Amino acid sequence: MVMASALPAPQAEAQPILDLHQHTKYNGRPDQQLLAHQAYHHITRTVLLPGEGWMLSIVGDNETCAALVKQYPERFLLFACSDVAESRTPYVLRGDIRRGALGIGELKFRVAVDSPEMHRVYKLAEELVVPVLLHFEHQTYNTGFERFESILKAYPKVNFIGHAQTWWGNISADLDPRVLYPKGPVKRGGLTDRLLADYPNIYGDLSADSGLNALTRDAEFARDFVRRHTRKLIWGSDCDCHDGMGAETQDGYCIATRSLAMLRQLVPDDAAFRQIVYENGAALLGLKRVS
């Protein structure tokens, strides 16, 4: 176990950083290495997203996340997760939120985004006034992305956070949905771009290779996209490396390192950078402002 006093101060840069998307036990990563990864990037606060059901083969559960939050309450925040197909899900989520979870997610289950199971979750989020983070992946998780607009209309008081391949692939109007990491120029008019512009209750989670791909595939488009949606984008890492430099990863690089560097190129203005890496997420979660 890494003692809190042995860790670098979480805020050593001019900008506070909120990581909206991290996991315990991510592909077997010990907590000590998660702490090292976050400290390397001077992350001020980190949202831990639990898994449930099949997800437990990859990430930690509600209990492991809650234990780390209890150990480091100034560094970590908590969301809640439950397999949406299970009848107990509303009770599990309600209980975890009453015990301090600030949102629901990451929801990554084999259901349609407008299924009865998901409507139960949306209604609970509406009642408890918490955001919902959704993993969109074609024909796999939260399917029917083309119908997601109806959910935004039906639940205007619920703040949704879009994430993953199908969410980010749809910044382009000519997406082949079977291609999860599209390359090359973006055709303007994509569904994700339009939803961010038209609905105040949807935000974009920039984490993972999917978010990184969206920032890097077409620099000219990305620069304009980030400018137009500065107040709707939230930075996260969803990175499983052990040290901030790519250790123990399949591809040998740290997603957080590349993503933060790319954002610095796309958003040279310090105020806009801070908006994305801290202010938007902090406001969504009701956190205190950091001077």
C-alpha positions as CSV (number, residue, x, y, z in Angstrom):
1,M,0.0,0.0,0.0
2,V,1.3,3.5,-0.9
3,M,1.0,5.9,2.0
4,A,-0.6,9.3,1.2
5,S,2.4,11.1,2.5
6,A,4.7,9.3,0.0
7,L,2.7,10.6,-3.0
8,P,3.5,13.8,-4.8
9,A,1.1,16.6,-4.2
10,P,-1.9,16.1,-6.6
11,Q,-1.8,19.7,-7.9
12,A,1.7,20.7,-8.9
13,E,0.8,22.6,-12.1
14,A,-0.9,25.9,-12.7
15,Q,-4.0,24.1,-13.9
16,P,-6.1,21.8,-11.8
17,I,-7.1,18.6,-13.6
18,L,-10.1,16.3,-13.1
19,D,-9.9,12.9,-14.6
20,L,-13.5,11.9,-15.3
21,H,-12.7,8.3,-16.3
22,Q,-10.6,5.9,-14.3
23,H,-10.9,2.4,-13.0
24,T,-9.5,0.3,-10.1
25,K,-8.0,-3.1,-11.0
26,Y,-7.9,-2.0,-14.6
27,N,-6.5,-5.0,-16.6
28,G,-5.0,-6.2,-13.3
29,R,-3.3,-2.9,-12.4
30,P,-2.7,-2.6,-8.6
31,D,-3.9,0.4,-6.7
32,Q,-0.3,1.6,-6.2
33,Q,0.2,1.9,-9.9
34,L,-3.1,3.8,-10.4
35,L,-1.9,6.2,-7.7
36,A,1.5,6.6,-9.5
37,H,-0.2,7.2,-12.9
38,Q,-2.5,9.9,-11.5
39,A,0.4,11.6,-9.6
40,Y,2.6,11.6,-12.6
41,H,0.0,13.7,-14.5
42,H,-0.7,15.9,-11.4
43,I,-4.3,14.9,-11.4
44,T,-6.2,16.9,-8.8
45,R,-9.3,14.7,-8.5
46,T,-10.2,11.4,-10.2
47,V,-13.6,9.8,-10.8
48,L,-13.5,6.1,-10.3
49,L,-16.0,4.2,-12.5
50,P,-16.9,0.8,-11.1
51,G,-17.8,-2.2,-13.3
52,E,-20.4,-4.9,-12.6
53,G,-21.3,-8.2,-14.3
54,W,-19.0,-9.1,-17.2
55,M,-17.0,-5.9,-16.7
56,L,-15.4,-7.3,-13.6
57,S,-13.0,-9.3,-15.8
58,I,-11.4,-6.0,-16.7
59,V,-12.1,-3.4,-13.9
60,G,-12.9,-3.3,-10.2
61,D,-16.3,-3.2,-8.6
62,N,-18.2,-0.7,-6.5
63,E,-16.6,-2.0,-3.3
64,T,-13.0,-1.6,-4.5
65,C,-13.7,1.9,-5.8
66,A,-15.4,2.9,-2.5
67,A,-12.4,1.6,-0.5
68,L,-9.9,3.7,-2.5
69,V,-12.2,6.8,-2.1
70,K,-12.3,6.2,1.7
71,Q,-8.5,5.9,1.8
72,Y,-7.9,9.0,-0.3
73,P,-11.0,11.1,-0.1
74,E,-9.2,14.3,-1.4
75,R,-8.0,12.5,-4.5
76,F,-10.8,10.2,-5.6
77,L,-14.6,10.5,-6.3
78,L,-17.0,7.7,-7.0
79,F,-19.7,6.8,-9.5
80,A,-22.0,3.7,-9.2
81,C,-22.6,0.8,-11.5
82,S,-24.9,-2.2,-11.7
83,D,-25.8,-4.6,-14.5
84,V,-28.9,-2.9,-16.0
85,A,-30.5,-6.2,-16.9
86,E,-30.8,-7.2,-13.2
87,S,-33.9,-6.4,-11.3
88,R,-31.9,-5.3,-8.3
89,T,-30.2,-2.5,-10.3
90,P,-32.3,0.5,-9.1
91,Y,-31.8,-0.6,-5.5
92,V,-28.0,-1.0,-5.9
93,L,-27.6,2.4,-7.6
94,R,-29.8,4.2,-5.2
95,G,-27.9,2.8,-2.2
96,D,-24.5,3.6,-3.7
97,I,-25.6,7.2,-4.5
98,R,-27.0,7.7,-1.0
99,R,-23.6,6.6,0.3
100,G,-21.8,9.2,-1.7
101,A,-21.6,8.2,-5.4
102,L,-21.9,11.3,-7.6
103,G,-23.1,9.7,-10.8
104,I,-24.0,6.5,-12.6
105,G,-21.6,4.7,-14.9
106,E,-19.8,3.6,-16.8
107,L,-22.8,1.7,-18.2
108,K,-21.4,-0.8,-20.7
109,F,-24.0,-3.5,-21.2
110,R,-25.6,-5.4,-24.1
111,V,-28.8,-3.4,-24.2
112,A,-30.4,-0.8,-26.5
113,V,-30.0,2.7,-25.3
114,D,-33.8,3.1,-25.4
115,S,-34.6,-0.3,-23.8
116,P,-36.9,-0.6,-20.8
117,E,-33.8,-1.5,-18.7
118,M,-32.1,1.8,-19.5
119,H,-35.3,3.8,-19.0
120,R,-35.3,2.5,-15.4
121,V,-31.8,4.0,-15.0
122,Y,-32.7,7.3,-16.6
123,K,-35.7,7.7,-14.4
124,L,-33.6,7.0,-11.3
125,A,-31.0,9.6,-12.4
126,E,-33.7,12.1,-12.9
127,E,-35.1,11.5,-9.4
128,L,-31.7,11.6,-7.7
129,V,-30.2,14.4,-9.9
130,V,-27.1,12.6,-11.0
131,P,-25.4,12.3,-14.4
132,V,-25.2,9.1,-16.4
133,L,-22.0,8.0,-18.3
134,L,-22.7,5.8,-21.3
135,H,-20.4,3.6,-23.4
136,F,-21.6,3.6,-27.0
137,E,-20.3,0.7,-29.2
138,H,-22.0,-0.4,-32.4
139,Q,-24.0,-3.6,-32.1
140,T,-22.4,-4.3,-28.7
141,Y,-23.1,-1.8,-25.9
142,N,-26.0,0.8,-25.6
143,T,-26.9,0.1,-29.2
144,G,-29.2,2.3,-31.3
145,F,-27.1,5.4,-31.0
146,E,-29.1,6.9,-33.8
147,R,-32.1,7.0,-31.4
148,F,-30.3,8.5,-28.5
149,E,-31.7,12.0,-29.4
150,S,-35.1,10.7,-28.2
151,I,-33.6,10.0,-24.8
152,L,-32.1,13.5,-24.5
153,K,-35.6,14.9,-25.3
154,A,-37.4,12.6,-22.9
155,Y,-35.1,13.4,-19.9
156,P,-34.1,17.1,-20.2
157,K,-33.2,17.2,-16.5
158,V,-30.7,14.4,-16.7
159,N,-27.1,15.2,-17.7
160,F,-25.7,12.5,-20.0
161,I,-22.0,11.9,-20.7
162,G,-21.2,10.2,-24.0
163,H,-18.2,8.0,-24.3
164,A,-16.5,5.4,-26.5
165,Q,-16.1,4.4,-30.1
166,T,-19.6,5.0,-31.6
167,W,-20.0,8.2,-29.7
168,W,-16.7,9.6,-31.0
169,G,-16.9,8.1,-34.5
170,N,-20.1,10.0,-35.0
171,I,-18.4,13.4,-35.1
172,S,-18.2,12.6,-38.8
173,A,-21.3,12.5,-41.0
174,D,-19.9,9.7,-43.2
175,L,-19.2,7.1,-40.5
176,D,-19.3,3.4,-41.3
177,P,-20.5,2.2,-37.9
178,R,-18.6,-1.0,-38.2
179,V,-15.3,1.0,-38.2
180,L,-14.7,1.7,-34.5
181,Y,-11.5,3.9,-34.9
182,P,-12.0,5.8,-38.2
183,K,-9.1,7.6,-39.7
184,G,-8.8,10.6,-42.0
185,P,-10.7,13.8,-42.5
186,V,-14.0,14.4,-40.7
187,K,-17.1,15.2,-42.7
188,R,-19.0,17.9,-40.9
189,G,-22.6,17.3,-39.8
190,G,-22.0,14.2,-37.6
191,L,-24.7,13.2,-35.1
192,T,-22.4,13.6,-32.0
193,D,-21.4,17.1,-33.1
194,R,-25.1,18.1,-33.6
195,L,-26.2,16.6,-30.2
196,L,-23.5,18.5,-28.4
197,A,-24.7,21.7,-30.1
198,D,-28.4,21.2,-29.8
199,Y,-28.9,19.7,-26.3
200,P,-27.7,21.3,-23.0
201,N,-27.9,18.0,-21.2
202,I,-25.2,16.0,-23.1
203,Y,-21.4,16.2,-22.6
204,G,-18.5,14.4,-24.3
205,D,-16.0,12.3,-22.3
206,L,-12.7,12.7,-24.1
207,S,-11.1,9.6,-22.6
208,A,-9.7,6.4,-24.0
209,D,-8.3,5.7,-27.5
210,S,-11.7,6.6,-28.9
211,G,-11.5,10.2,-27.6
212,L,-7.8,10.4,-28.5
213,N,-8.7,9.3,-32.1
214,A,-11.3,12.0,-32.3
215,L,-8.7,14.6,-31.4
216,T,-6.0,13.4,-33.7
217,R,-7.6,12.1,-36.9
218,D,-8.3,15.6,-38.4
219,A,-6.5,18.4,-36.6
220,E,-8.3,21.2,-38.5
221,F,-11.7,19.8,-37.6
222,A,-10.7,19.0,-34.0
223,R,-9.4,22.5,-33.4
224,D,-12.8,24.0,-34.5
225,F,-14.8,21.2,-32.7
226,V,-13.0,21.9,-29.4
227,R,-13.5,25.6,-29.8
228,R,-17.3,25.2,-30.5
229,H,-17.8,22.8,-27.7
230,T,-15.4,24.1,-25.0
231,R,-18.1,24.0,-22.4
232,K,-19.4,20.6,-23.3
233,L,-16.2,18.5,-23.3
234,I,-14.8,16.8,-20.2
235,W,-11.3,15.4,-20.1
236,G,-10.7,11.9,-18.8
237,S,-8.0,9.3,-19.3
238,D,-9.5,5.7,-19.2
239,C,-5.8,4.7,-19.3
240,D,-4.6,1.4,-17.9
241,C,-0.8,2.2,-17.9
242,H,1.1,1.9,-14.6
243,D,3.3,4.9,-14.5
244,G,2.1,7.7,-16.8
245,M,4.7,6.6,-19.4
246,G,3.0,3.6,-21.0
247,A,4.3,0.8,-18.7
248,E,2.4,-2.5,-18.9
249,T,0.1,-1.4,-21.8
250,Q,-0.5,-3.3,-25.0
251,D,0.6,-0.5,-27.3
252,G,3.3,0.9,-25.2
253,Y,2.0,4.5,-24.6
254,C,0.0,6.4,-22.1
255,I,-3.4,7.7,-23.3
256,A,-3.4,10.5,-20.8
257,T,0.0,11.7,-21.9
258,R,-1.0,11.9,-25.6
259,S,-4.5,13.3,-24.9
260,L,-3.3,16.1,-22.6
261,A,-0.5,17.0,-25.1
262,M,-3.0,17.1,-28.0
263,L,-5.4,19.3,-26.1
264,R,-2.6,21.7,-25.4
265,Q,-2.0,22.0,-29.1
266,L,-5.7,22.4,-30.0
267,V,-6.5,24.7,-27.1
268,P,-3.6,27.2,-26.6
269,D,-5.8,29.4,-24.4
270,D,-5.3,28.5,-20.7
271,A,-8.9,29.4,-19.8
272,A,-10.3,27.1,-22.4
273,F,-7.9,24.3,-21.4
274,R,-8.9,24.6,-17.8
275,Q,-12.6,24.6,-18.8
276,I,-12.1,21.2,-20.4
277,V,-9.7,19.5,-18.0
278,Y,-11.4,20.8,-14.8
279,E,-14.2,23.3,-14.8
280,N,-16.8,21.4,-16.9
281,G,-16.5,18.2,-14.9
282,A,-16.4,20.0,-11.6
283,A,-19.5,22.0,-12.4
284,L,-21.3,18.8,-13.5
285,L,-20.4,17.0,-10.3
286,G,-21.0,20.0,-8.0
287,L,-17.3,20.3,-6.9
288,K,-15.8,23.4,-5.3
289,R,-13.9,25.7,-7.6
290,V,-10.1,25.4,-7.3
291,S,-8.2,28.7,-7.4
